[in-house]
């Protein structure tokens, strides 16, 4: 379809206006895309509004204090008979606007506590806009009232001071800053123009310069704020990665012995609190030293990697802990799992290990493993060393019986039966 040339120009002009307006009204998305990596943007957006809420508290105090500093030193002037009712009315408006802003902060925080989503800061924006609008129209009313004509200079000093405070508090969001500065500056500028004040043109020029100058300064502060957030998130991510790497065995990617011992202690005490069983499977590769001696350590390492892959595919509960606790020894910690199920899983694992085969030239290398299983319904009289010792005794029994089998120590069977009978 063909459009008249004028229509295309009008459409392009409208689109440019919409882009400019949207950039001012909803600046968060574009700023996030510029300074924050996509994976951090949701977190940064939430952090932004939390920081704006925290920064708004001093603003509320300064807002009321500025009004008090304007009228109280000249008490006799403002509370004289011709001006007292106007002064009291405007003071009530300023106080009410401060309360609205304060309530908007609490409303935002209460909503965020109930839900992690939906905390876009609308309450905060409403509070900031109401307080600045109240000040702007109170200032305009004072300027338009003949009884208050002599306070224009003091009033503008207060207004500029509050604008500077708003810049310091709201700089991270251009949208918040625009909705705060415009209602603050425009009414008093219009009031001076309506009065045909000799310096109304200068006032309009200075207000415009102040508005756009503060927006320009806020861009610098905003960039620094989001760059700092981005750096903070990257540092936290790298710290978490280093912490995670410190828990891993570098060869197999399973958890290392130190982490396993910490997890065993945590899960053991959880089992005591919840009155749940906790099972442990110790696995030792049979004749692994011969594999290293005959085929070399590279093939031995490949056997260990295949073993870790087998464990990972077999045990996939999030609460399970798979660890390499020795050269060719592995451990599987199974919270809440009773003894009979642990024995079944251990035997399935043994048969799956039998199927591992590694090519070495024309040869195929197969491995087997011996497994020891221990289960406890722990109480305050037990400890983690007892569980590990029982599993180790069971592992030794499996080796003594000829290897490539699953065993549990006789003393363990009796303990489990007593515990299961007691629970029944």
C-alpha positions in Angstrom: 0.0 0.0 0.0 1.3 3.5 -0.9 1.1 6.4 1.6 1.4 10.1 0.8 4.8 11.5 1.5 3.5 13.9 4.2 2.0 10.9 6.0 5.3 9.1 6.1 7.1 12.3 7.5 4.4 12.7 10.2 4.7 9.0 11.1 8.5 9.2 11.4 8.2 12.3 13.5 5.6 10.6 15.8 7.9 7.6 16.1 10.8 9.8 17.1 8.7 11.5 19.7 7.5 8.2 21.1 11.1 6.9 21.4 12.2 10.1 23.2 9.2 9.9 25.6 9.6 6.2 26.2 13.3 6.7 26.9 12.4 9.2 29.7 9.4 7.5 31.1 10.7 3.9 31.1 14.5 4.1 31.1 15.2 0.9 33.1 15.3 -1.5 30.1 17.6 0.5 27.9 20.0 1.2 30.8 20.1 -2.5 31.8 20.9 -3.5 28.2 23.8 -0.9 28.1 25.5 -1.5 31.4 24.2 -4.8 32.9 24.8 -8.3 31.4 21.5 -10.0 30.5 21.9 -12.7 33.2 22.1 -10.1 35.9 19.3 -7.8 34.7 16.4 -9.1 36.7 18.5 -9.1 39.9 19.8 -5.6 39.1 16.3 -4.3 38.5 15.1 -5.5 41.9 18.3 -4.1 43.5 17.7 -0.7 41.9 14.2 -0.3 43.4 15.5 -1.5 46.8 18.2 1.1 46.7 15.7 3.8 45.7 13.5 2.9 48.6 16.5 3.1 51.0 17.7 6.4 49.5 14.2 7.9 49.8 14.2 7.9 53.6 16.7 10.8 54.0 14.7 12.6 51.2 11.5 12.6 53.3 13.4 14.0 56.3 15.1 16.7 54.2 11.9 17.6 52.5 10.1 18.4 55.8 13.2 20.0 57.3 13.5 22.4 54.3 10.0 23.6 54.7 10.6 24.1 58.5 13.8 26.0 57.7 11.8 28.3 55.4 9.1 29.3 57.8 10.3 28.9 61.4 13.2 31.4 61.4 10.6 34.0 60.2 7.9 32.8 62.6 6.5 36.3 63.1 6.2 36.9 59.3 4.5 33.6 58.3 2.2 33.4 61.3 1.0 36.9 61.3 -2.7 37.4 60.9 -2.9 37.9 57.1 -0.7 34.8 56.4 -1.3 32.3 59.2 -4.2 30.3 57.6 -2.3 30.0 54.3 0.9 29.0 56.2 -1.0 26.3 58.2 -2.8 25.0 55.1 0.4 24.7 53.1 2.3 23.1 56.0 -0.5 20.5 56.2 -0.1 19.8 52.5 3.6 19.4 52.8 3.3 17.1 55.8 0.6 15.0 54.1 2.7 14.7 51.0 5.7 13.5 53.2 3.5 10.9 54.8 2.3 9.7 51.4 5.9 9.3 50.3 6.8 7.5 53.6 3.8 5.2 53.2 4.7 4.4 49.6 8.1 3.2 50.8 6.6 0.9 53.3 4.0 -0.3 50.8 6.7 -1.2 48.3 8.7 -3.1 50.9 5.6 -4.9 52.2 4.7 -6.0 48.6 8.2 -7.2 47.9 8.1 -9.3 51.1 5.0 -11.1 49.9 6.2 -11.7 46.4 9.6 -11.6 44.7 7.9 -10.6 41.4 5.9 -7.4 40.7 8.2 -5.0 42.7 8.6 -2.6 39.9 8.7 0.5 42.1 5.3 2.0 41.2 4.6 2.9 44.8 8.0 4.6 45.1 7.4 6.6 41.9 3.9 7.7 43.1 5.4 8.8 46.5 8.2 10.8 44.9 5.8 12.5 42.4 3.3 13.4 45.0 5.9 15.0 47.3 7.5 17.0 44.5 4.1 18.1 43.1 3.0 19.3 46.5 6.1 21.4 46.9 5.9 22.8 43.4 2.3 23.9 43.7 2.8 25.2 47.3 5.7 27.3 46.0 3.7 28.6 43.1 0.8 29.5 45.4 3.1 31.5 47.7 4.6 33.3 44.7 1.1 34.2 43.4 -0.2 35.3 46.8 0.6 39.1 47.3 1.1 38.6 51.0 4.1 36.4 50.4 5.8 38.3 47.5 8.9 38.9 49.5 10.0 35.3 50.0 10.7 34.4 46.3 14.5 34.2 46.8 14.3 32.0 49.9 11.7 29.8 48.3 13.9 29.2 45.2 16.9 28.4 47.4 14.9 25.8 49.2 13.6 24.4 45.9 17.0 24.1 44.4 18.3 22.4 47.5 15.5 19.8 47.4 16.2 19.3 43.7 19.9 18.7 44.5 18.9 16.2 47.2 16.6 14.5 44.7 19.4 14.2 42.2 21.6 12.5 44.8 18.8 10.1 45.8 17.1 9.3 42.5 20.0 9.5 40.0 20.0 5.7 39.3 16.6 6.1 37.6 16.1 8.8 35.0 12.3 8.1 35.1 12.2 8.8 38.9 14.3 11.9 38.5 12.2 13.4 35.7 9.0 12.8 37.7 10.6 14.5 40.7 12.2 17.5 39.1 9.5 18.6 36.6 6.7 19.0 39.2 9.2 20.8 41.5 10.4 23.4 39.0 7.6 24.0 36.5 4.8 25.5 38.8 7.1 28.2 40.3 8.4 29.1 36.8 4.8 29.4 35.5 3.8 31.4 38.5 6.6 34.0 37.9 5.5 34.3 34.3 1.9 34.9 35.3 3.0 37.6 37.6 4.8 39.3 34.8 7.9 39.3 37.0 10.8 41.3 35.6 13.0 38.2 35.9 10.5 35.6 34.8 12.5 35.0 31.6 15.7 34.5 33.6 13.8 32.2 36.0 12.5 30.1 33.1 16.0 29.8 31.6 17.6 28.9 34.9 14.9 26.3 35.7 15.4 24.8 32.2 19.2 24.8 32.7 18.8 23.3 36.2 16.5 20.5 34.9 18.6 19.4 32.0 21.9 20.0 33.8 20.8 17.6 36.6 19.6 15.1 34.0 23.1 15.2 32.5 24.8 14.9 35.8 22.5 12.0 36.7 23.7 10.1 33.6 27.2 10.1 34.9 26.0 8.9 38.3 23.7 6.3 36.8 26.5 4.8 34.7 28.7 4.6 37.8 25.9 2.9 39.7 25.1 0.2 37.2 28.8 -0.4 36.4 29.3 -0.9 40.1 26.3 -3.3 40.3 27.7 -5.2 37.3 31.1 -5.5 38.9 29.6 -6.6 42.1 27.6 -9.4 40.5 30.6 -10.6 38.5 32.7 -10.7 41.6 30.0 -12.6 43.5 29.7 -15.1 40.6 33.4 -15.7 40.4 33.6 -16.1 44.2 30.7 -18.6 44.1 32.5 -20.4 41.2 35.8 -20.6 43.2 33.9 -21.8 46.2 32.3 -24.5 44.1 35.6 -25.5 42.5 37.1 -25.9 46.0 34.5 -28.6 46.7 35.3 -30.7 43.5 37.8 -33.4 42.7 39.6 -32.0 39.7 39.9 -35.3 37.9 36.4 -36.7 38.2 34.3 -33.6 38.8 32.7 -35.3 41.8 32.8 -33.8 45.3 36.1 -34.0 47.1 36.7 -35.7 50.5 36.6 -32.4 52.5 33.2 -31.4 51.1 31.9 -35.0 51.6 32.9 -34.9 55.3 31.1 -31.5 55.7 28.0 -32.8 53.9 28.0 -36.1 55.9 28.0 -34.1 59.2 25.2 -31.8 58.0 23.0 -34.7 56.7 23.7 -36.8 59.8 22.4 -34.1 62.1 19.4 -33.5 59.8 18.6 -37.2 60.0 18.7 -36.9 63.9 16.3 -34.0 63.8 13.9 -35.5 61.3 14.2 -39.1 62.7 15.1 -40.3 59.2 17.6 -43.0 58.1 20.8 -42.2 56.4 22.7 -44.6 54.2 26.3 -44.6 52.9 27.8 -46.7 50.1 31.6 -47.0 49.9 32.9 -48.2 46.5 36.4 -49.4 45.8 37.6 -50.4 42.3 39.0 -54.0 42.3 42.7 -54.5 41.4 43.0 -50.9 40.3 46.7 -50.7 41.0 47.2 -53.4 38.4 45.4 -51.3 35.8 47.7 -48.4 36.5 50.8 -50.7 36.4 49.9 -52.5 33.2 48.2 -49.8 31.1 49.5 -46.6 32.7 48.0 -43.8 34.7 46.3 -42.2 31.7 44.1 -45.3 31.3 43.7 -45.4 35.1 42.5 -41.8 35.0 40.0 -42.7 32.2 38.7 -45.6 34.4 38.1 -43.1 37.2 36.3 -40.7 34.9 34.0 -43.5 33.6 33.3 -44.5 37.1 32.3 -40.9 38.0 30.0 -40.8 34.9 28.4 -44.0 36.0 27.7 -42.7 39.5 26.3 -39.4 38.2 23.8 -41.2 35.9 22.8 -43.7 38.6 22.2 -41.2 41.5 20.4 -38.1 40.5 18.5 -36.9 43.6 19.5 -33.4 44.6 20.1 -34.5 48.2 22.5 -37.2 47.3 26.3 -36.5 47.5 28.7 -38.3 45.2 32.4 -38.0 46.2 35.8 -39.4 45.5 37.3 -40.0 48.9 40.5 -41.8 47.9 42.6 -42.9 45.0 40.1 -45.4 43.6 37.6 -45.1 46.4 34.2 -43.4 46.0 31.4 -42.6 48.4 27.6 -42.1 47.9 25.7 -40.4 50.7 22.0 -41.2 50.6 19.9 -39.2 53.1 16.4 -40.6 54.0 17.1 -43.9 52.2 16.4 -47.1 54.2 18.8 -50.0 54.2 16.9 -52.4 51.8 16.7 -49.7 49.1 20.3 -48.8 49.6 21.3 -52.4 49.1 19.2 -52.7 45.9 20.8 -49.5 44.5 24.3 -50.7 45.4 23.8 -54.0 43.6 22.4 -52.2 40.5 25.5 -50.0 40.6 27.8 -53.0 40.9 26.3 -54.6 37.8 26.5 -51.3 35.9 30.2 -50.9 36.8 30.7 -54.4 35.3 29.6 -53.0 32.0 32.2 -50.3 31.9 34.7 -51.0 29.1 37.6 -48.9 27.9 39.4 -49.4 24.6 43.2 -49.6 24.8 44.6 -50.4 21.3 43.2 -53.8 20.4 42.3 -54.6 24.0 39.1 -53.9 26.0 39.7 -53.1 29.7 36.9 -53.9 32.1 36.6 -53.0 35.7 34.7 -54.3 38.7 34.1 -52.8 42.2 33.4 -53.9 45.7 30.7 -52.1 47.7 30.0 -51.7 51.4 26.6 -50.4 52.5 25.8 -49.0 56.0 22.5 -47.5 57.2 21.8 -45.7 60.5 18.7 -44.2 62.1 21.0 -41.9 64.1 20.4 -40.6 67.6 22.4 -38.4 69.9 24.4 -41.5 70.8 25.7 -42.0 67.3 28.2 -40.0 65.2 29.4 -39.7 61.6 32.5 -41.8 62.3 30.3 -44.7 63.3 28.4 -44.6 60.0 31.6 -44.4 57.9 33.3 -47.1 60.0 30.4 -49.5 59.4 30.4 -48.9 55.7 34.2 -49.4 55.7 33.8 -52.7 57.5 31.2 -53.8 55.0 33.5 -52.8 52.1 36.3 -54.9 53.7 33.8 -57.9 54.0 32.9 -57.6 50.2 36.6 -57.8 49.4 37.2 -60.7 51.7 34.4 -62.6 50.1 36.0 -62.4 46.7 35.4 -58.8 45.4 32.8 -57.6 42.8 30.0 -57.8 45.3 27.9 -55.8 47.8 28.2 -56.5 51.5 27.1 -55.1 54.8 28.7 -55.9 58.2 26.8 -58.3 60.3 26.7 -55.8 63.2 25.1 -53.4 60.8 22.3 -55.8 59.9 21.3 -56.2 63.6 21.4 -52.4 64.2 19.2 -51.7 61.2 16.7 -54.5 62.1 16.4 -53.1 65.6 15.8 -49.6 64.2 13.3 -50.6 61.6 11.4 -52.7 64.2 11.3 -49.8 66.6 10.0 -47.5 63.8 7.3 -50.0 62.9 
